[in-house]
Amino acid sequence: MGTKFKVEGVSEGWHTFGLRWLPEEYLFYVDGKEAWRSRAGGVCQVPEFIKLTEEIGDWAGDLKQAKLPDYFEVAYVPVFDAVK
């Protein structure tokens, strides 16, 4: 189970999003500030692929009010392996 959070202005301009994947939890960052952490459902202990997507769900509000089609731009995706 996740936790809802709100980041003011996240839909405008460029932002940096981050994920720190620890053996016991995930930590999510927006513009260098921790926005959310989760241990819910366990933490995957095997390598994974990165999937960039603009998911739509109830958490985003009423889809009927959305201005579609929508898009997002990605400037870069750095990946670091801190486990050695």
C-alpha positions as CSV (number, residue, x, y, z in Angstrom):
1,M,0.0,0.0,0.0
2,G,1.4,3.4,-0.9
3,T,0.9,6.8,0.5
4,K,-0.5,9.8,-1.4
5,F,1.8,12.9,-1.4
6,K,1.5,16.3,-3.1
7,V,4.4,18.2,-4.6
8,E,3.4,21.8,-5.5
9,G,4.2,22.7,-9.1
10,V,5.2,19.2,-10.2
11,S,3.1,19.5,-13.4
12,E,5.0,22.6,-14.5
13,G,8.5,22.9,-15.7
14,W,11.4,20.5,-15.4
15,H,11.9,18.3,-12.4
16,T,14.3,15.7,-11.2
17,F,12.8,12.4,-9.9
18,G,14.7,9.9,-8.0
19,L,14.4,6.4,-6.5
20,R,16.8,4.9,-4.0
21,W,16.3,1.2,-3.9
22,L,17.4,-0.3,-0.6
23,P,17.1,-3.9,0.5
24,E,14.4,-3.0,3.0
25,E,12.6,0.0,1.3
26,Y,12.2,2.3,-1.6
27,L,12.8,6.1,-1.2
28,F,11.3,8.4,-3.8
29,Y,12.6,12.0,-4.4
30,V,11.3,15.0,-6.3
31,D,13.9,17.8,-6.9
32,G,16.3,16.3,-4.4
33,K,13.8,16.2,-1.5
34,E,12.3,13.0,-0.2
35,A,8.7,12.8,-1.1
36,W,7.7,9.3,-0.2
37,R,9.0,6.0,1.1
38,S,7.5,2.5,1.0
39,R,8.1,-0.9,2.4
40,A,4.6,-2.0,1.4
41,G,4.5,-5.2,-0.6
42,G,8.1,-5.9,0.0
43,V,11.2,-4.8,-1.9
44,C,12.3,-6.7,-5.0
45,Q,15.7,-8.3,-4.5
46,V,16.5,-9.1,-8.1
47,P,17.6,-6.8,-11.0
48,E,14.7,-5.0,-12.8
49,F,14.2,-3.0,-16.0
50,I,13.3,0.7,-16.0
51,K,9.9,1.6,-17.5
52,L,9.0,5.2,-18.0
53,T,5.3,5.8,-18.3
54,E,2.6,8.3,-17.6
55,E,0.1,6.1,-15.7
56,I,-3.4,7.3,-15.2
57,G,-5.5,6.2,-12.2
58,D,-8.0,7.3,-9.6
59,W,-5.2,9.0,-7.7
60,A,-4.8,11.6,-10.5
61,G,-8.4,12.8,-10.4
62,D,-11.3,12.6,-12.8
63,L,-10.1,11.3,-16.1
64,K,-13.1,12.9,-17.8
65,Q,-11.7,16.3,-16.9
66,A,-8.2,15.6,-18.3
67,K,-6.9,17.4,-21.3
68,L,-5.9,14.4,-23.5
69,P,-3.8,13.4,-25.2
70,D,-1.0,14.2,-22.7
71,Y,2.7,13.7,-22.8
72,F,5.9,14.0,-20.8
73,E,9.5,14.7,-21.9
74,V,12.5,12.9,-20.5
75,A,15.9,14.6,-20.7
76,Y,18.0,11.8,-19.3
77,V,17.9,8.7,-17.1
78,P,21.0,8.0,-15.1
79,V,21.3,4.7,-13.3
80,F,23.8,3.9,-10.6
81,D,24.6,0.6,-9.1
82,A,25.7,1.2,-5.5
83,V,25.8,-2.4,-4.5
84,K,29.1,-4.1,-5.1
